[in-house]
């Protein structure tokens, strides 16, 4: 169609615009000190002792705090010879040895660790001890425990150390399974997505804490229990809880730092 081609050729070519290119729309600046990106982590293991047992599954979700959104997630198995905890996590050792690119998954997981500002786990003291033991990489970013560090709002009527299931139900998150790594990560991500006060919860949860012992008589033990202190755990014969300076100042009874107390006894 030569006539149409001639017509198109007669149209002058556009000249480059000299108008300034508008800058991209600014993103919301996070509240000072609030982590922008969380890596929610959970592990399944063959037992409780990292010196004798092995991690056989890792689940992880990269979570954006400002948008309350999941950025990416992964779950993978690590091969083990046996799994004494199969009755709990329902993962047979033979399944972990099925062909799958777990070495590639570890490299991707290392990238997720690098992308996160804060690592989050429910009972973080348990999960973090497996990292840095071959084949898992070290996890050197700060950790936050959703069971011990975050003080969930009173109106959710949770225990001082709630389970993942209790936490999910308190925030209206459907619970369909338990004891697989990615499942528990999804529960926590869904809870975070429903927290209007997430930034404040994270900031307060990140406050430095020390293990404190309640200085109360036997008759006053109900005060320690109501404040979330635990009896006989981890200090035998004592009510203890990890507290920040702010939390100590809000108590109605005296406490003493466990380390200071031990030093005084041994001096």
Secondary structure, 3 states (H helix, E strand, C coil): CHHHHHHHHCCCCCCCCCCCCCCCCCCCCCCCCCCCEEEEEEEEECCCCCCCCCEEEEEEEEEECCCCEEEEEEEEECCCCCCCCHHHHCCCHHHHCCCCCHHHHHHHHHHHHHHCCEEEECCHHHHHHHCCCCCCCCCCCCEEECCCCCCCCHHHCCCCCCCHHHHHHHCCCCCCCCCCHHHHHHHHHHHHHCCCCHHHHHHHHCCCCEEEEECCCHHHHHHHHHCCCEECCCCCCCEEEEECHHHHHCCCCCEEEHHHHHHHHHC
